[in-house]
Amino acid sequence: MHGVETILNVLGSVTLLLWGVRMVRTGLTRAFGAALRRAIAACSRNRVTAFIGGFAVTGLLQSSTATALLVSSFAGRGLIPLSIAFAIMLGADIGTTVAAQVLSFDLGWVSPLLIGAGVITFLSSESDKPRHLGRVGIGLGLMLLSLKLLAAATLPLRSAPAFMALLQGLQDEYVIAAVVGTLATWFVHSSLSIVLLIMSFAGSGLIEPKLALALVIGANIGGALAPYMAQSGADVAARRVPLANLMTRAIVGVALLPFLGPVVGWLSMIDPSTTRLPVNFHTAFNVVAALVFLPLVDVVAWVCRRLLPDRPVTDDPGKPRHLDPNVLDSPAEALGCALRETLNLGDKVADMLRQTIDALERNDPRIVKAIEAEDDAVDRLYEAIKLYLVQTSRNELGEEDGKRYVEILTFTTNLEHIGDIIDKNLMELATKKIRNRYAFSAEGMAELRDFHARVLENLRLALNVFTTRDIALARRLVGEKASLREAEARTADSHFARLRQGRTESIETSSIHMDVIRDLKRINGHIASVAYPILEAAGELADTRLRPTGDATTAEA
């Protein structure tokens, strides 16, 4: 049981360290995510400014993986050249060593101060930014606390024969040790956590210096492997950035493996502390990589283009264009991406609705097939937005973000329902009309065209209401719903008048004509629903449309 307790203490300390790193990263991303992205974009003028920008941003975030995903997204969308993106990553690799250097000193006494200040800030503020900064303070305190707990938890391991035998087996197998470090870092997605763990082992005397350096080499390679694997399903342009970073770290790591003995001697002359040796080597590793490859960023970019050539571009209308997975840690930005994608979805549904009147009027089966294909794309895009919103909701949403989340999800659902009505109902009516070679009367077709134009205009208005949340536009949209009910009644009266006249076209197409009006009205109901949350929040909605009992009696009299 003593051995089990030791293992549980070590695992608990490591997981607490991972959680602290994550809290720091997410807190800074949510508090300054947009500013950090603007800083990276502003520093992308040349390789030197890009290198400095990558160092500064990652020095704050303490996650080269997060920076790699962000820069990959920029490169994938063509916002920055590949060579500049690689220069940013060289600076980011050094920036991620800053926290390791700071935490390598004995700062355990600061831990309760940071945790206490962070909790007080988080609980005493209602605004988002102070709460996120409080999260950063808690994360830093947990990191320091976890290192203290880890040092205590690893003390019994020095007298554990099985563990010491395992480490003894790695003493001269530095390649295997590097592979172990690579896999461990890829698994936890944090080179900082693994380097600090190695530092703790080295300070406790569990591993000898050369083995510690081999594990640090693996941690650096694993830190580059994690973002490359995370981008495995992304566009080729986005995958080249983490590939360049992985190549350079692997080259430097392989080159340093045969010289671990001399490197230990050189670093010991600078700082003889065995505890700080892995951390100093971690920094030196990335400094060497930057010195070697910063002048060669164009060459590395050329190699990556040869290894990952461009693929033929296929335009998939159902593929999302604005759902950036790298901003999911920042709910406000993620909801902005979802809003833009919802507008894209709305444009596709509007295009389907626009073509509907042509399919009904021209009896062209090709238009029907085209609309059915567009509905498939709308369904795929809707599923992508819904999944993205679910991923966003896993973070803590503020009150305003929570309301916007519900509005976006509701509106996208209504847009998807509109697409289904067009595909499953209106196109079925158009197919029936084509199959039987029916034709609407001139007056009936004019009425359908006018009714359709009003619904299409309301969809355009709904997209503006969704974007601006303007109360006047929302009132106008709801007013159009009542006006459309009156238009439906007038259209029905005109159609019944033609039936009484015995018009052949009207008799043949009577059920189709009325069903089209009914389905267009259903579509307009889904369209108008976007206005109700806005009007309700502004207190512009009545509780019921029913008259009070006294008013009804007066009206009847």
N, C-alpha and C positions, 0 to 999 in steps of 0.2 A: 504493500500500500504506500510505503514511503516513496518508491519509484514512481508510482502513478501520480501521487501528489506533486512530485517535482515536475513531471511532464505537464500536468495541468497548469501549474504555476507559470511555466515557461510559455505555454500556448496562450494563457490568459494575458500575460505581459505583452507578447507579440501582437495579439489581436487588439489590445488597447493601444499599442503604438500605431497600428494600421488605422484604427478609428480616429486617433488624434490627427494623423496626416490628412485623412479625408476631411475632417472638420475644418482644418485650416484651408485646404484647397477650396472646398465648397463655399466656405464663408467669404473668402476673398473674391471668388468668382461671382457670387451673388451680389456682393457689395460694389465691386469695381469691374465686373465683367465687360461691360460696354466700353469703359475707359481703357481697359487693358487691350481690347481688340483695336481700338482707335490708335493706341500707342504703337502696337505692332505695325499697323498700316502706315503710320507716320514715319516709322523708322526704316521703311523698306526702300529707301532711295538708292543705297549702295550696300556693298557687303560689310563695310565697317559699321555703319549705323545699324544695319540689320543685326550684326553680331552683338552690339551693345544693347539693342532693344531686346533681343532674346535673353541676354544675361539678366537684364533688369526685371523683365516680366516674370521669368521663371524663378528669380531670386525671391519674389513675393509669393508666387503660387506654390513653390517647392514641389513641382510636378512637371518633369520634362515630358511625361506622357500626355498631360493635359495640353501643354504647349504644342507638342507634335500633332495632336489631333486638330487643334485650332489652326495651325499653320498649314496642315494638309488640306483643311477645308478651304482656306484662302487660295492655295495653289490649284486645287481641283476646280475652283470657279474662275480661274484665270486672273485673280486679283493681284497676285504677285508672281514673278518668275521663279522657276525651280531653283536656280542658283542662289537667289536672295533668300528663299525659304530655307535652303540648306544652311546658309550663313546664320540665319536666326537660330536654327537648331544647334549649331556649334556653340553659340553663346548660351543657349538654354541648358546645354549639358554642363557648362561650368556653373551656371546660376543655381542648378539643383544641388550643388555641393555646399552652398552657403549654409543652409540649415544644419547639415552634417557637421560642419566646422563649429558652429555655435553650440550645438548639442553635445559635442565631444568634451566640453568642459563640464565641471561639476556644478550644475545649476539647479540641483534638486530643491534647494530652498525657495526657488522662484515659483515652483509648481503650484503650491496652494494659493499664492498671490494671484497668479494668472487665472486659475480656475475660479477663485472667489470673485475677482473683478469681472470675469466673463459672465458668470451666472447672474451677478447683480445687473450688469448692462443688458443682458438678454431679457431678464424678467421685468426690469423697470421701464422699458421703452416699448412704445407701440409702433414706432416707425421701423421700416425694414433695415435700413443701413446700420443703425446701432445694434440691432439684434444680430446681424451678420457679423459685425465686428466682435460682439460678445462671443459668438460661435468660434471665431478665430482664437480669442483668448483662452477659451475652454480647451480647444484643440492643442494649443501650444502647451498648456499646463498638463494635459493628459500625456503628451509625448514625453515631457520631462519625468512625469510620475512613472510612466511605463519603463523608462530606462532604469530608474531606481529599482523598481520591482524586478526587472529582468536581471539586474546584477545580483540581487538577493536570490532569485530563483535558480540561477545557474551555479551557485556555490556547491550544492550537493552533487552536481554532475562531475566535478573533478574527482570524486571518489567512487563514481559509478563505472565498474569494469566494462560493461557492454558499450556504454557511450564512448569511453576512452579508446576501446578497441576499434570502434567505428571511425573515430577521428584518426587513429593511428594508421588505419588502412588508406587514408587519404594523404598522409604526410608527404609521400613522394609522388603521388599521382595528381600532379597539378592540372593536367588537362581534364581529368575527371572532375576535379574540384571546380574548375571553371564551368563545366557543363552543369554541375549541381547548382552553382550560384546562378547560372542563366535560367534554369528551370524554376528555381525558387522565386526569382524576381519576376519572371513572366507570370507565375501563378498568383502572386500577390499584387502585381501591377504597381510596385513601388520600390525603386532602387534605393531610395532614402531609408526605408524601413530595413531592408536587407543589409545595407552598409552599417547601420547602427547596431543591428543584431551581431554582425561580424565584429564590430568594435567591442561590443560587450563580451563576446567570447574571447577575443584577444586580450582584453583587459583582465579577464578572469584566469588567464593562463590555460584555457582549454585548447587553443590552437596555436601553433607556432607561426612566426611572422610570415614566412614564405607562403604557407597555406592560406593565411588571411588575405594576402595580396592576390592569390589565384582566385579566391572566392569573390574578391572585389572586382576582378576582371569579369567574372561571370555575371556579377550584379550589373555592371555597366552594359554588357551585351544584352542581358535580359531586359534592362530598362529600355533599350531600343527595339527589342523584339516585340514587346507588348503593344505599342501603337501600330507596328506593321501588321500584326495579326488582327488588331481591332479594325484596320482599314481593308481587310481582305475582300470585302464585298463592295468597296467604294470604286469610284472611277479610277482609271489608270493614272491620271494626272495627280490625284490625291494620294495614291499609293507610292509615288516616287519619292516623296519627302521622307517618310519613315524608312524607305529602302536605303536612301543615301545615308541616313544616320546609322542604320544597322550595319551597312558595309564598312563605314569608317571606324566604328567602335570595334567591329570584329577584326579589322586589319590591325589596329593598334593593339588590341588584346593579344592576338596571335604573335605579334612582333615582340611583345614584352614578356611573354611566358618564359622564354629561355633565359631571361636576365633577371629573374626574381631575386637571386642572391645579391648581385651588385645593387639592385634598386633598394633592397632593405638596408644595405650599408649606407647608401647616399641619404636616404630619408632619415636614418638614425642619427646622422651627423647634424641634420636640421633640428630634429626633435626626437630625443631618445625614448619618449613615452611609447610603450607598446599599445596603450589604449588608443592613442591618436594616430598610430601608424597607418591603419586601414583608411582612416578619414583623409589623411594627408595624401596617401596614394590615390584615393578616389579623386581628389582635386587635381593632382599632378597628371593623372591619366587623361582627364578631359582637357587640361591645358595643352598637353602634348598633341592631342587630336586636333585642337583648334589651330595651333601653330603650324602643323603639317598641312592641314586640309583647307584652311581659310584662303590661301592663295590659289587653291585648286578647285574652287567651288564650280567653275564652269566645266572643268574636266569631269568631275563627279556627276554633274547634271547630265552631261553627254552620255556617260556610261549608263546612267539610270534610264535614259530614253531608249538606249539600245536594248537594255534588259527588259524594259516594259514599254514596248512600242504602242503607239496609239491604235485603238481599235476602230473599225468602221462605225460611224455614228448612226444609230437607228433611233428614229424619233418615236418614242413611246408616249402617247398622250396620257396614259394612266400613271406615268412616273412622276412623283412629286418633285418640284423644282426648288422649294423654299424651306423644306423641313431639315434644318441643320442639326444633326445629332450632337454636335459639339457644344451646343448652348443649353442642353437639357438641365444642367446644374443651375442655370439662371432662369427661373420660371418666367419672369417678365419678357425676356428675349425669346424664349421658346414659344410663349403665347403669341408674340409678334410674328414669328415664323409661321405658326399655325394659322394666324389671321391672313397672312399673305397667300398661303396655300388655299385657304377657304375661298378667297376672292378668285383664285385660279379655277377652283371647282365651280364657283358661281358662273364664271365666263363660259365654261364648257356646258353647263346646264342651260344657260341662256342661248348658246348656239344650237343645242338640241331643240329648244322651244321655238327658236326662230325658223328652223327648217320644217317644223311640224306642219305649218300652214301650207308649205309647198307640197309636202307629201299628200295632204288632203285635197289640194286643188288640182295638182298635175297628174295624179294617178301614176306616179313614177316609183316602181318598186326599188330602184337603186337608192332613192332617198331614204326609204324605209330601212334598207340594209345598213346604210351609213349611220342612221340614228341609233340602230340597235348596237352597232360597234362602239359608238360614242358612249352609250350607256354602260357597256362593259368597262370602258376606261374610267368613267365616273365612279363606278363601284370600286375599282382598285384604288383610285385616288382617295375616296372616302375612307376605305379601310386603313390606308397609310396615315391619314390625318387622325383618325380615331386612335390608332396605336400610338402615335406620337403624343397625343394628348394624355393618354394613359401613362406613358413614361414620364411626362411632365408632372402629372399629379402625384407621383411618388415622392416628389420633394414637398417641402412645407410651403403651402400657398398662403399668401396674405388674403385678407378679406376681399380686396379689389381684384386680385388675380384669380381668386376662387370664383367670383361672379363672372369674370371674363371667360374663364375656362368653361363654365356652364353655358354661356351664350354661344361660344364658338362650337361646342359639341352639339348643342340644340340646332343651330343654324345649318351645320353640315349635315345633320340627320335629315332635316327638312329638305335640303337640296337633293340629297340622295333619294328621298321619297318622290320628289318632283320628277327626277330622272326615271324612276320606276313607273310612274303614272304615264309619262310620255311613251316609254318603251312597251309596257305591258298593256296599256289601255288605248291610248291614242293611235299607236302604230297598228294595233290589232284592228281598230276601226278603219284605218286607212287601207290595210290589207283586204278587209272585207269589201270596201268600196271598189278597190282595184279589181278584185276577183269577180265581182258581179257587174263591173263596168257601169256603176252608177255615176250620176253627175248631180251636183247641187244646183238648185235654181240660181239665177243671177242674184236675186235679192237675198237668198239664204247664204250664198257664198260671201256676199258683201257684209252681212251681219256677222258671220264667223270671223271674217278677216278683221273687222272692227273690234270684236270681242277679244280676239287673240292679241291684237296690237295693244289693247289696254292692259292685258295680263303681262305681256312682255315688258311694257313700260313700268309696271309695278315691280317686276323683278329687278330691273335696273335701279329703281328707287330703293328697293330693299337692300341691295348691295351697298348703296350709299349710306343708308341708315345703319347698317351693320358696321361700316367703317368709322363713321363720324359720331354715332350715338346721338345725333341731333334730335331734340325733342320735337321741333316743328316738323321736320321731315317724317318722324315717326307718327305724329298726329295725322299728317297728310296721307300716309300709307294706310292707316287704319280707316280713315275716311273713305279712301278708294275702295275698301272692302264693302262698305255699305252701298256705295255708288254702283259697284259691280252687281250687287244683288238686284238693284233696280233695273240695270241693263239686262240681266238674265230674264227678268219678268217681261220686259218689253220684247226681247227676242223671242220668247216663247209665244207671246200673243201674236206676233207677226207670223210665226211659223204655223200656228193653228189657223190663222186667217187664210193662209195659202192652202192648207189642207181642206178647209171648207169650200174653197174655190175649185177643188178637184185637180190641183196642179200635179201632173204625173211625177215630176222630179222630186217635189216635196213629199209625195206619198212614198216613193221608193226609198228616199234617204231620211225619212222621219226619225227613226230610232237612232241612226248614226248622228244626225244633226243634234238631237237633244243630248245624246251621250257625250258628244264633243264639248258642248256647252257645260255640261255637268262636270266633266273632267278638268276643263279649264278653270272652272270655279274652285274645284278642289285644290288645284295648283295654286291659285291665288290665296287660298286659305293658308297653305304652308308658307307662302311668301310673306303674308302679313304678320305671321307669328313672331318675326324678328323684332317687331316694334313693341310688343307687349311688355317684355322685361324692362325696357327703357322707360316706357310710360308709367309702369308700376313703380319703379324706383323714384320717379319724379312726382308721384302722387297724382298722375293725370288720368287714372282709370277709375271708373265707378265700380262699386262692388257687384252690381247686377244690371242687366238691361231691362228687367221687369219694372213696370210702374208700381208704386205703392197701391194698396188696395183702395184707398180713398180716391186716388186719381183715376183708377180704372172705373170706379162707379160713376164719377163725374163725366168721364168720357162717354160711358155707355148712355147716360142720361142725355 
